[in-house]
Amino acid sequence: MQLLRGAIRTYAWGSRTAIAEFTGRPVPAAHPEAELWLGANPGDPSWLEEPGGEVSLLQAVLDDPEGQLGAATRAQFGDVLPFLLKVLAADEPLSLQAHPSAEQAAEGFRREEQLGIPVNSAVRNYRDASHKPELLVALQQFEALAGFRPAAKTIELLRALAVSDLDPFIDLLNDQSDADGLRALFTTWITAPQPDIDVLVAAVLDGAINYVSSGATEFAAEAKTVLELGERYPGDAGVLAALLLNRITLGPGEGIYLSAGNLHAYLRGVGLEVMANSDNVLRGGLTPKHVDVPELLRVLNFNPTTESQLRADTHRDGLASFYDTPTAEFAASMLLLGDDLVGHEVDAPSRHDGPQILLCIEGTTAVHGKSGALVLTRGAAAWVAADDGPIRLVAQEPTKIFRATVGL
């Protein structure tokens, strides 16, 4: 068991305070810090602290896959850590995006390899051959757009904006099944000529201003989001796409699970993401990065969903609150050590003998494994190899530990 130093990624939408403050570094950071990666992804592996220096977790897994991953994980995923944990800090909206299924990722990766597009190219869609289901758990209030809203509710929203330019699109939704109507409408908007987009976005923004000014409340959050996106990305078809997605607010500890093909855009907040160990992203707008609309349309799931269907259910088992996710690559739980457990050694068994990444969300605790012990404080992470579990905890104060493991 070793302390784990994550890799920080800096993007313009990140925060100069959130990740730095969480990890106990000077605030503000020199650049907006968007993501802290904890895992063994080749694009940015984490580092294990050892007496003689640091060792890449990726290299440690390659050197001793049986000891690091365990037999069950290797049998299903080979000599690869199948999950990735991130701390995500968004001060500004992220791109409108979706992730491919396993089959789509394998085909897309093979195609781009044959085309000779470098894996690190800015125009590369598929940097690996894996799918990327993900769980987002809020650390602070977190705002997101995710999943196509049922058509009937979207029609209510479009009518509430009272924009005559939207009438043909309301008819488009009315005349077809939900999935077919949403596919037709989104495709029409995202592929429209720029002059048409400019006119429609301007009309929608006027409608949103009037709606907010009226004091109406039912769709106030949606209207304000459209106004914010329109200000940041004028003339972007993604502003229109935001009208079709569920607008979700998560409180601390609440989560949403996003499967393949789920169109989403994170708006703001600080949270944890656990995902399959992939960096495949297909973007459709709201970003200066590479956008590939035809490929995005190919992978999208247009079946409507509701906020309640997207939210990840939790269940309590001992000191762990588990997030229910249907994914073999990862599982996630929050270990809760309250006042009644401070100073007491408690077992924290995992559901199988695979590896674990522990991230201290608040408090201080000692973590004991077969190879020894270490102390975690807020913002610190530990790698627990498969041959080092099960673990025991001794909290020095009320403590929360987020744990990511293999799902199997």
SULNORBEL-V903535 format. One record per helix or strand of 3 or more residues. SS is the DSSP state (helix for helix, strand for strand). FROM is the first residue (numbers start at 1). LEN is the number of residues. If there is no record, write none. Layout:
# SULNORBEL-V903535
ss={SS:SS}
from={FROM:FROM}
len={LEN:LEN}
This chain:
# SULNORBEL-V903535
ss={strand:strand:helix:strand:strand:strand:helix:helix:helix:strand:strand:helix:strand:strand:helix:helix:helix:helix:helix:helix:strand:strand:strand:strand:helix:helix:strand:strand:strand:helix:strand:strand:strand:strand:strand:helix:strand:strand}
from={2:7:18:33:47:53:57:65:71:83:96:102:134:142:151:164:178:194:220:237:245:255:264:282:293:307:314:320:331:339:345:356:364:372:381:386:391:399}
len={4:9:5:6:4:4:7:5:7:8:3:14:5:7:10:11:13:20:13:8:6:4:13:4:7:4:4:4:7:3:4:7:6:6:4:3:5:7}
